[in-house]
Amino acid sequence: MTVLVVTGTGTEIGKTVVTAAVAAARADRGVAVLKPAQTGLAPGEPGDAAEVARLAGGHVTAVELARFPDPLAPATAARRAGLPPVRPYEIAEAAQKLATEHDLVLIEGAGGLLVRFDDEGSTLADAARLLAAPVLVVTPAGLGTLNTTALTSEALRARGLECLGVVVGSMPAEPDLAARCNLVDLPVAAGAPLLGAVPAGAGGLDPADFRARARSWLAAELGGNRLAG
C-alpha cells in the first residue's frame, strides 16, 4: 500500500486526527500527506496537512493543492472564490509524484466521499479510482454512524473501490450504549474491519504524547498494535 485515501462519513468527525495517527504510526517510513482542497481558511493559516505534520512528526511531508476561503464544499468554495477547482487527475498526479519520494502517501479528503470538487460532479472517489487506491473510512462513534458508514461503503463498492476498513475518529472516554454496540456493528455495516478508534480529544495532546500513543489506537494494517475489530 503506497497510497491510502482517507475519507469520512461527514465533516468534523476526526479525519485529520486519524490521518495524523496513521502517519505517526508509520514513523519508520517517509510519509506524505496530501490535502487536495483546503476550505475555510485564509492564506497563511495552518491547514489540515500542516496539522497532520505537527502531530505526527518531522518524517511527514505536508502538501496542499488548493485553498479556498469559504468553509464550504470544494466545488462551491472554488466557484465563490473565482478560482479553478481541483480535478481528480490533479490529485492523482500529485499523489503519484509523492509516491516516488515517500513510502506512504495519505490523501485526506474534504467532508464525505461524494462531496463535489468541481461543477462536473467529480469527487474524491474519482481520484481514488484513478490511483486504484484503497480507502479508509473515518466515522463517528454514536447513533447514526451505522447508516452513514453503510452508505459510504456501498458507494465505494459501486465504484469498484476497496474499503480498507473503518476507524472511529473520536471515541468518548465513557462511551454510551450506542457507541459500545457500534464497535461491534461497524464492521458489519462497512463490510470491512474496524481498524481503530482514536480517543476524543487526541488532537489536543502534546505531539510527543500523540506519537507515543498513536499505535495503540490503530490495528496492524495501519501500522498499529491494536487488535482489529
BAZABA-289036 format. One line per field, with one value per residue: residue in one letter; x, y, z of N, C-alpha, C in turn. Coordinates in pm, 1 decimal, m for minus. Last residue first. Layout:
N
residu	a  ... $
n.xx	X  ... $
n.yy	Y  ... $
n.zz	Z  ... $
ca.xx	X  ... $
ca.yy	Y  ... $
ca.zz	Z  ... $
c.xx	X  ... $
c.yy	Y  ... $
c.zz	Z  ... $
# end
This chain:
229
residu	g  a  l  r  n  g  g  l  e  a  a  l  w  s  r  a  r  a  r  f  d  a  p  d  l  g  g  a  g  a  p  v  a  g  l  l  p  a  g  a  a  v  p  l  d  v  l  n  c  r  a  a  l  d  p  e  a  p  m  s  g  v  v  v  g  l  c  e  l  g  r  a  r  l  a  e  s  t  l  a  t  t  n  l  t  g  l  g  a  p  t  v  v  l  v  p  a  a  l  l  r  a  a  d  a  l  t  s  g  e  d  d  f  r  v  l  l  g  g  a  g  e  i  l  v  l  d  h  e  t  a  l  k  q  a  a  e  a  i  e  y  p  r  v  p  p  l  g  a  r  r  a  a  t  a  p  a  l  p  d  p  f  r  a  l  e  v  a  t  v  h  g  g  a  l  r  a  v  e  a  a  d  g  p  e  g  p  a  l  g  t  q  a  p  k  l  v  a  v  g  r  d  a  r  a  a  a  v  a  a  t  v  v  t  k  g  i  e  t  g  t  g  t  v  v  l  v  t  m $
n.xx	m1114.1  m764.9  m575.9  m310.6  m76.5  m32.9  m32.3  m268.2  m282.8  m289.5  m500.2  m458.7  m391.3  m129.6  4.6  m12.2  138.3  354.3  231.1  110.4  335.5  439.2  225.6  m14.0  m355.8  m566.3  m640.7  m783.7  m1048.1  m1142.4  m915.6  m978.8  m979.0  m951.0  m1056.3  m1298.5  m1315.6  m1618.6  m1880.1  m1994.1  m2165.3  m1978.9  m1810.1  m2004.9  m2081.3  m1898.1  m1910.0  m2176.6  m2195.7  m2075.6  m2249.6  m2489.6  m2420.7  m2135.4  m1797.5  m1598.6  m1440.5  m1548.9  m1353.2  m1341.0  m1333.6  m1294.3  m1226.1  m1248.4  m1097.2  m1066.9  m1270.8  m1188.4  m1420.9  m1627.4  m1840.9  m1984.8  m1813.7  m1855.2  m2126.7  m2115.2  m1972.4  m2158.1  m2373.2  m2255.4  m2205.7  m2461.6  m2563.9  m2395.8  m2422.6  m2646.8  m2492.5  m2126.0  m1869.8  m1806.0  m1536.8  m1343.0  m1223.0  m981.3  m938.0  m676.4  m645.4  m628.3  m617.1  m868.9  m1014.3  m950.6  m1071.2  m1337.6  m1375.7  m1378.6  m1546.7  m1715.6  m1913.6  m1859.1  m1768.3  m1564.4  m1583.4  m1849.6  m1854.5  m1847.4  m1723.1  m1732.8  m1479.6  m1214.2  m941.7  m605.0  m396.5  m76.4  169.4  472.9  735.0  821.2  872.9  673.2  450.7  438.5  340.9  89.9  m33.3  m45.9  m213.5  m449.7  m518.1  m555.1  m769.6  m978.7  m910.7  m1011.6  m1116.4  m991.0  m1182.5  m1379.7  m1486.7  m1708.7  m1582.1  m1457.7  m1682.0  m1808.4  m1610.9  m1565.0  m1817.5  m1690.5  m1584.6  m1387.4  m1122.6  m932.0  m645.3  m479.4  m293.1  m50.5  146.9  399.8  577.3  701.0  894.3  836.5  490.9  216.1  134.2  230.8  120.6  m151.1  m143.8  m86.1  m324.9  m514.2  m329.9  m253.3  m285.0  m201.2  m520.0  m792.1  m1018.0  m1215.4  m1053.2  m824.4  m793.7  m605.1  m346.6  m137.7  144.8  395.7  659.1  901.6  885.0  854.6  608.6  344.8  200.7  174.6  m9.0  m227.9  m268.4  m335.5  m579.2  m718.2  m722.1  m872.6  m1121.8  m1315.2  m1547.3  m1610.7  m1842.2  m1879.9  m1753.3  m1441.8  m1120.1  m807.2  m628.3  m296.9  m38.9  90.5  85.0 $
n.yy	m497.2  m570.1  m471.0  m238.1  m147.0  m1.6  15.2  m58.0  m323.9  m335.5  m63.5  203.8  299.4  249.1  426.8  674.0  741.0  887.8  1096.3  1230.9  1309.9  1494.1  1685.2  1683.3  1663.6  1733.1  1512.6  1362.7  1406.7  1067.6  822.2  629.5  308.3  71.1  m83.7  m307.9  m438.5  m431.9  m375.6  m176.2  m314.6  m484.5  m305.1  m186.5  m347.3  m312.0  m40.9  m1.9  m53.9  180.2  377.7  307.6  341.8  569.3  585.1  778.6  895.8  851.3  868.7  977.1  813.2  478.2  349.4  71.6  m36.1  m30.3  m73.5  m33.5  31.2  18.2  171.6  28.7  39.5  307.5  304.5  131.9  288.4  495.3  351.1  249.7  493.2  587.3  377.6  384.5  638.2  681.8  727.7  742.4  778.1  857.3  747.0  711.8  467.4  440.5  280.0  202.8  312.5  364.6  621.8  657.4  613.3  835.5  1031.1  957.6  1000.9  1273.6  1375.8  1581.3  1745.5  1964.1  2151.0  1974.8  1820.2  1729.3  1443.6  1170.9  1122.8  1428.1  1665.7  1606.3  1368.0  1311.9  1065.8  968.9  761.9  610.6  648.9  893.2  947.5  854.6  961.5  1216.3  1148.2  1047.3  1275.0  1440.4  1284.1  1278.9  1550.0  1587.3  1423.4  1557.5  1910.8  2188.9  2489.6  2824.8  3086.0  3243.0  3177.8  3035.0  2807.2  2699.2  2639.2  2445.5  2243.8  2190.5  2316.8  2576.3  2825.5  3018.9  3024.3  2751.7  2613.0  2318.4  2122.9  2077.7  1856.0  1767.7  1487.9  1360.0  1336.6  1499.0  1435.8  1438.9  1702.0  1842.6  1703.6  1760.9  2037.0  2060.3  1957.8  2149.5  2463.4  2772.7  3063.1  3156.4  3256.2  3128.0  2852.4  2705.7  2415.0  2260.1  1990.2  1775.4  1714.3  1453.7  1365.1  1117.2  957.6  718.5  523.3  501.4  601.7  523.8  644.5  897.8  847.0  768.6  1011.3  1184.1  1071.0  1123.8  1401.9  1440.3  1318.0  1381.7  1498.6  1715.3  1559.5  1214.0  982.6  1033.4  913.0  877.3  659.3  577.1  435.8  194.2  m119.9 $
n.zz	1490.8  1548.8  1827.7  1786.9  1687.7  1353.2  1080.1  976.2  1030.2  1308.0  1428.9  1668.5  1914.6  1958.8  1795.0  1938.9  2159.3  2072.7  1938.6  2156.1  2296.8  2113.2  2090.8  2349.5  2233.3  2078.1  1935.5  2118.9  2178.8  2186.1  2052.3  1768.8  1683.1  1409.3  1214.4  1152.8  813.1  617.6  591.7  741.8  910.9  1032.5  1166.5  1349.9  1566.1  1770.8  1806.8  1868.5  2139.6  2235.7  2139.5  2273.4  2546.0  2553.0  2670.7  2801.3  2611.1  2269.5  1984.1  1690.2  1463.2  1405.1  1088.9  870.1  559.1  284.6  32.5  m303.4  m567.5  m751.9  m703.7  m522.6  m302.2  m224.0  m156.3  61.2  238.3  280.5  392.2  627.1  758.0  796.8  965.5  1186.6  1301.3  1448.6  1766.9  1765.6  1653.5  1302.0  1083.8  796.3  586.3  339.7  34.8  m205.1  m545.8  m816.7  m903.2  m1005.1  m769.4  m618.3  m777.9  m743.5  m472.0  m451.4  m758.9  m997.0  m1099.3  m1239.0  m1064.6  m819.4  m596.7  m380.6  m173.5  m135.5  116.2  318.2  389.0  181.4  234.1  232.7  143.7  214.4  100.5  190.7  118.2  m132.0  m393.9  m546.5  m427.6  m530.1  m785.4  m717.1  m609.8  m835.6  m1000.7  m847.4  m845.1  m1116.9  m1169.6  m1026.9  m980.7  m802.6  m979.2  m998.8  m838.3  m727.5  m489.3  m564.8  m672.1  m444.7  m286.9  m445.7  m447.2  m164.6  58.9  280.5  412.4  182.1  68.1  m50.3  m193.3  m316.0  m229.8  11.4  193.6  418.0  514.4  815.6  1001.0  1219.7  1326.5  1385.6  1441.8  1218.0  1001.9  1046.8  1014.8  744.3  644.6  735.7  778.7  926.1  720.6  472.0  355.9  559.8  530.2  401.4  259.7  62.4  m135.3  m99.2  94.0  164.1  337.7  326.3  500.8  533.4  839.5  1103.1  1161.5  1132.8  1327.9  1219.6  1014.6  1170.3  1307.2  1098.4  1024.7  1262.7  1248.8  1014.7  1073.9  1270.8  1196.1  1024.2  792.4  697.3  682.2  504.4  386.4  267.0  65.2  29.6  m156.5  m112.0  0.0 $
ca.xx	m1245.4  m872.6  m642.2  m444.4  m71.8  m52.6  92.9  m236.9  m293.4  m162.4  m467.4  m475.6  m526.1  m226.1  m2.9  m86.4  15.8  379.4  310.4  28.9  243.9  521.0  263.3  119.3  m240.6  m519.3  m574.4  m645.9  m950.2  m1184.3  m991.2  m895.3  m1066.5  m903.6  m910.1  m1273.5  m1281.6  m1473.2  m1829.4  m1894.9  m2218.2  m2089.6  m1755.7  m1946.8  m2164.8  m1923.8  m1778.5  m2130.6  m2250.8  m2017.8  m2109.5  m2482.0  m2457.6  m2269.3  m1895.2  m1703.6  m1374.1  m1561.9  m1419.6  m1343.0  m1249.6  m1375.6  m1169.5  m1314.0  m1152.5  m966.5  m1277.1  m1169.2  m1312.4  m1517.6  m1738.1  m2048.5  m1829.1  m1722.8  m2079.9  m2189.8  m1913.9  m2026.2  m2391.2  m2304.9  m2094.2  m2370.8  m2625.8  m2408.3  m2298.9  m2646.8  m2611.3  m2259.7  m1894.6  m1831.1  m1677.9  m1348.6  m1341.0  m1007.6  m998.6  m776.4  m601.6  m653.9  m498.7  m754.2  m1026.1  m913.8  m925.5  m1279.4  m1383.2  m1259.5  m1535.4  m1602.4  m1951.1  m1894.4  m1908.8  m1584.6  m1462.7  m1802.4  m1853.0  m1907.8  m1669.2  m1755.2  m1614.6  m1289.5  m1049.1  m718.3  m477.7  m211.4  102.2  327.5  685.1  778.0  967.7  808.5  477.8  480.4  472.4  187.2  m8.9  29.9  m76.9  m379.2  m494.3  m451.4  m640.8  m927.9  m963.2  m914.9  m1132.0  m1014.1  m1058.7  m1336.0  m1359.0  m1728.0  m1665.4  m1377.5  m1582.6  m1876.6  m1662.9  m1462.0  m1767.4  m1793.8  m1595.6  m1518.4  m1151.0  m1044.1  m708.1  m556.7  m303.7  m186.9  122.7  262.9  575.0  582.7  905.8  917.1  636.0  280.9  106.1  260.6  266.2  m103.8  m178.4  12.1  m199.5  m518.7  m441.2  m218.6  m332.1  m110.5  m379.4  m726.4  m901.5  m1246.3  m1151.9  m844.7  m863.6  m636.4  m480.0  m184.4  0.5  345.1  514.8  875.4  879.6  974.2  723.2  441.4  226.2  260.9  124.7  m169.1  m236.7  m213.3  m469.1  m694.0  m653.5  m735.4  m1037.1  m1184.4  m1559.7  m1584.1  m1738.2  m1928.1  m1897.0  m1526.7  m1244.9  m880.9  m722.9  m419.5  m131.3  169.7  0.0 $
ca.yy	m541.5  m525.5  m579.6  m267.5  m275.1  m1.4  37.7  84.6  m284.2  m359.1  m203.1  152.8  329.7  177.3  285.6  652.1  665.6  771.8  999.1  1180.4  1214.1  1379.3  1598.6  1725.1  1612.3  1832.7  1620.1  1322.7  1499.5  1207.1  882.1  735.9  405.3  158.6  m77.3  m190.1  m443.9  m418.1  m487.0  m137.5  m206.0  m540.8  m390.8  m111.1  m346.2  m447.1  m100.7  28.8  m152.2  49.0  377.5  306.9  210.2  525.8  565.0  699.1  825.6  909.9  774.8  1044.1  931.7  576.1  397.5  184.3  m54.0  m98.8  m13.5  m114.3  73.5  m75.5  229.5  57.7  m87.0  259.2  391.5  91.5  163.5  523.8  425.6  157.4  404.8  664.1  411.8  261.0  604.2  726.7  697.4  731.5  663.0  887.8  757.2  761.8  545.8  425.5  392.5  167.3  318.3  227.2  570.9  680.0  517.8  703.2  1030.9  956.1  864.2  1203.2  1354.6  1496.0  1639.7  1846.1  2160.8  2067.8  1901.0  1766.6  1589.6  1221.0  1064.9  1288.1  1616.0  1715.0  1435.4  1343.6  1171.3  974.8  888.2  613.2  511.5  856.2  1000.9  822.1  819.3  1199.2  1211.6  960.8  1157.8  1484.2  1316.0  1155.1  1479.1  1664.1  1387.4  1427.6  1799.0  2079.5  2378.8  2694.3  3012.2  3272.2  3248.8  3162.9  2892.4  2742.8  2734.4  2571.6  2299.8  2245.4  2209.1  2511.1  2691.0  2990.1  3082.6  2841.2  2666.1  2441.1  2159.6  2127.0  1918.9  1818.6  1598.4  1381.7  1247.4  1553.9  1447.0  1312.2  1594.6  1888.2  1706.8  1622.0  1981.4  2109.3  1888.8  2011.9  2379.5  2630.7  2986.8  3167.5  3227.6  3234.0  2915.0  2768.4  2522.5  2310.3  2119.0  1830.9  1772.7  1539.3  1384.1  1244.7  971.9  852.6  540.5  439.4  690.2  486.8  501.4  878.5  897.7  674.0  889.3  1208.1  1076.5  985.1  1336.8  1491.9  1269.3  1334.6  1370.6  1735.6  1654.9  1351.4  974.8  1024.3  987.5  885.8  770.4  547.8  548.6  316.6  0.0 $
ca.zz	1533.6  1460.0  1757.4  1840.0  1758.3  1497.7  1149.4  970.1  889.2  1239.2  1401.9  1532.9  1866.4  2042.4  1755.5  1814.6  2180.9  2157.5  1863.5  2044.6  2357.3  2154.4  1978.5  2309.0  2306.3  2172.0  1862.9  2087.5  2232.8  2177.1  2161.6  1824.2  1748.7  1514.8  1222.2  1234.8  955.6  627.8  514.0  641.5  827.8  955.3  1059.8  1238.6  1445.8  1722.1  1784.3  1733.5  2044.9  2266.8  2098.0  2127.6  2495.2  2590.9  2563.8  2863.4  2722.0  2403.1  2074.8  1820.8  1469.0  1478.2  1214.1  935.2  692.2  365.1  165.4  m183.5  m479.1  m764.1  m790.5  m651.1  m376.2  m264.1  m265.2  m58.1  191.0  224.7  266.9  525.0  722.4  710.5  837.8  1109.1  1230.2  1310.0  1687.9  1821.4  1740.1  1443.4  1118.4  933.8  620.6  482.6  104.7  m103.7  m406.5  m770.9  m835.3  m1093.3  m879.7  m568.9  m761.3  m877.8  m523.7  m405.0  m614.8  m959.4  m1006.4  m1318.5  m1104.8  m930.9  m611.0  m514.0  m180.6  m259.0  m6.7  286.5  413.1  244.8  162.7  319.8  82.8  270.3  73.1  207.7  130.6  2.7  m296.1  m592.7  m403.8  m390.7  m771.4  m783.2  m525.3  m719.0  m1043.5  m878.7  m718.9  m1048.6  m1229.1  m982.4  m1059.7  m808.6  m884.1  m1062.1  m859.8  m863.6  m486.0  m496.4  m756.7  m558.9  m237.5  m415.1  m572.4  m253.1  m25.5  200.4  469.5  241.6  199.5  m76.6  m72.1  m335.7  m370.5  m10.4  63.6  403.9  418.5  731.9  885.7  1111.3  1336.7  1352.9  1536.7  1354.2  1018.8  1045.9  1145.1  841.3  615.7  784.0  736.9  911.8  836.4  585.5  327.3  484.6  591.6  529.0  259.4  198.1  m127.3  m231.3  110.7  55.4  347.6  275.4  479.6  482.4  694.2  1047.8  1183.5  1029.2  1343.0  1336.5  981.3  1075.2  1381.9  1175.8  927.6  1221.4  1360.3  1023.7  964.3  1311.1  1267.1  1167.5  828.5  709.2  658.7  622.5  373.1  393.3  66.5  104.6  m143.9  m124.6  0.0 $
c.xx	m1316.4  m1005.2  m755.7  m503.7  m203.3  m39.8  83.9  m107.2  m257.5  m166.9  m340.0  m436.0  m559.1  m369.5  m107.3  m100.5  m52.1  257.2  333.0  104.5  156.0  434.3  347.4  165.0  m112.7  m400.6  m520.1  m570.1  m806.8  m1077.7  m1026.8  m974.1  m974.8  m1012.7  m860.2  m1123.7  m1275.0  m1438.7  m1677.4  m1858.5  m2123.7  m2145.2  m1863.2  m1884.2  m2102.7  m1991.0  m1791.4  m1991.6  m2198.7  m2067.4  m2044.2  m2337.5  m2442.7  m2299.7  m2030.3  m1815.3  m1472.5  m1490.2  m1428.0  m1423.1  m1242.8  m1287.3  m1266.9  m1237.3  m1209.3  m1019.1  m1179.4  m1183.9  m1307.8  m1398.4  m1617.0  m1949.0  m1888.8  m1735.2  m1941.8  m2148.1  m1984.1  m1962.6  m2257.1  m2321.4  m2136.1  m2248.3  m2528.5  m2466.4  m2310.5  m2526.1  m2603.7  m2370.5  m2042.1  m1863.5  m1694.5  m1493.9  m1336.9  m1121.5  m1023.4  m821.6  m711.7  m611.9  m508.7  m627.3  m909.0  m917.5  m877.9  m1127.1  m1322.7  m1258.4  m1401.5  m1588.7  m1839.4  m1929.0  m1952.8  m1731.3  m1475.0  m1677.7  m1789.0  m1925.5  m1719.8  m1706.2  m1624.3  m1432.0  m1110.5  m823.0  m597.7  m284.4  m40.7  276.2  534.0  726.1  935.7  913.5  615.6  519.0  524.6  328.1  96.2  64.5  9.5  m234.8  m411.9  m416.2  m527.1  m792.1  m905.0  m980.2  m1017.4  m1027.7  m1088.4  m1205.8  m1310.7  m1600.3  m1683.6  m1455.7  m1495.5  m1776.9  m1727.7  m1514.6  m1668.9  m1733.4  m1709.7  m1524.5  m1284.9  m1096.6  m815.1  m620.7  m375.3  m196.0  m24.5  248.4  430.7  601.8  792.6  933.8  705.3  432.4  193.6  242.9  304.1  46.7  m136.4  m15.5  m90.9  m387.0  m429.6  m341.4  m296.0  m155.5  m292.8  m582.7  m844.5  m1129.7  m1164.8  m942.5  m887.8  m699.8  m517.0  m326.5  m39.8  195.3  484.8  729.3  870.2  981.8  852.7  568.0  327.8  296.4  221.5  m27.7  m173.7  m171.7  m336.5  m579.1  m625.8  m658.2  m892.5  m1093.8  m1423.9  m1601.5  m1726.2  m1811.5  m1960.8  m1671.3  m1324.6  m1003.7  m801.8  m504.9  m256.7  83.9  88.3 $
c.yy	m620.9  m579.5  m525.7  m382.6  m310.0  m138.8  33.6  117.8  m136.6  m314.6  m213.5  5.9  256.3  200.0  208.4  504.2  619.6  681.9  871.8  1070.2  1151.3  1270.7  1478.0  1632.3  1681.7  1786.5  1729.2  1433.7  1467.2  1294.6  1027.5  805.4  506.7  245.9  21.6  m187.1  m307.2  m408.6  m487.7  m251.0  m172.4  m436.2  m454.3  m200.1  m273.9  m444.0  m243.1  m26.2  m128.0  m56.4  242.2  297.7  202.5  391.8  519.4  678.3  735.7  827.7  835.2  958.7  999.7  696.7  495.5  219.9  75.5  m129.8  m92.0  m29.5  m12.9  m41.9  139.1  113.0  m62.6  132.8  348.6  174.6  113.1  398.7  454.0  227.5  307.4  581.6  483.6  289.6  478.7  681.0  758.6  699.3  636.7  761.4  796.4  792.0  582.8  518.7  354.3  290.3  271.4  211.9  422.7  619.7  533.0  599.8  894.2  954.7  854.2  1059.4  1288.5  1490.2  1544.9  1727.5  2047.3  2062.5  2001.0  1854.6  1631.6  1372.2  1133.9  1249.0  1467.8  1667.2  1549.1  1423.8  1194.6  1092.3  878.8  752.8  505.3  712.5  960.3  863.0  777.7  1054.6  1194.1  1018.2  1066.4  1366.0  1358.0  1183.0  1354.3  1600.2  1465.5  1391.9  1666.5  1962.0  2279.4  2585.1  2878.6  3203.1  3289.0  3246.2  3030.0  2839.0  2786.3  2677.9  2435.7  2307.4  2267.0  2391.3  2612.5  2847.1  3045.0  2893.9  2766.6  2482.3  2291.6  2174.4  1955.7  1893.4  1640.7  1505.1  1268.3  1464.1  1484.4  1318.8  1471.9  1775.1  1749.0  1618.2  1835.2  2053.7  1930.6  1938.2  2237.9  2546.8  2839.4  3093.3  3247.5  3193.7  3022.0  2833.5  2582.1  2426.9  2153.9  1969.5  1837.3  1584.2  1488.4  1249.3  1111.4  863.0  688.4  455.2  632.3  572.3  450.7  732.2  876.0  717.9  784.6  1084.1  1096.1  979.6  1190.0  1422.7  1313.5  1284.5  1309.2  1607.4  1667.4  1440.7  1113.2  1009.8  972.2  972.9  765.2  673.2  501.3  440.4  124.7 $
c.zz	1426.4  1510.3  1672.9  1760.7  1825.3  1560.2  1300.2  1044.0  869.6  1093.0  1318.5  1522.2  1736.8  1997.3  1835.7  1778.8  2051.5  2168.9  1943.7  1970.8  2250.9  2216.7  2018.2  2197.4  2261.9  2254.6  1952.2  2015.6  2198.4  2242.9  2137.5  1933.9  1817.3  1572.1  1326.1  1263.1  1022.2  775.7  512.2  547.1  713.3  860.0  972.8  1130.8  1326.7  1585.6  1731.5  1704.7  1902.6  2167.9  2123.6  2080.6  2343.8  2525.5  2616.0  2761.2  2795.4  2509.0  2214.1  1917.9  1603.4  1505.9  1277.1  1061.7  744.1  503.8  252.9  m58.0  m354.5  m677.6  m805.2  m752.3  m513.9  m348.6  m314.3  m178.9  65.5  167.2  200.4  390.6  613.1  671.0  746.0  971.5  1146.3  1231.7  1548.3  1723.9  1765.5  1522.5  1264.3  966.6  768.8  519.7  249.9  m27.5  m312.7  m625.6  m800.9  m1034.7  m977.4  m681.1  m712.6  m871.4  m662.9  m456.2  m580.6  m808.1  m968.4  m1229.3  m1196.5  m973.3  m725.5  m509.0  m313.1  m260.7  m132.7  148.9  382.1  263.8  241.3  243.6  171.8  206.5  125.3  179.6  137.5  2.5  m152.5  m489.9  m454.4  m362.2  m628.9  m773.3  m586.2  m628.8  m925.6  m919.1  m744.9  m914.1  m1164.9  m1041.2  m1010.7  m881.6  m897.3  m957.6  m926.7  m898.6  m624.7  m493.0  m694.1  m647.0  m351.0  m371.5  m549.4  m381.6  m126.6  128.6  406.2  294.6  262.5  56.9  m112.4  m205.1  m392.6  m155.1  53.0  272.3  397.0  643.4  786.0  991.5  1208.4  1355.8  1512.5  1454.4  1160.5  1070.7  1154.0  980.1  714.2  760.4  789.0  879.8  817.9  709.6  451.7  453.6  499.4  599.1  398.8  191.5  17.9  m225.6  m21.9  85.3  245.1  298.9  423.9  444.5  658.3  896.9  1128.5  1039.3  1241.3  1355.6  1096.4  1038.6  1290.7  1253.0  998.9  1120.8  1327.8  1134.7  979.3  1200.7  1300.2  1249.0  980.1  744.6  669.4  583.6  501.6  371.5  196.6  108.2  m71.1  m105.9  0.0 $
# end
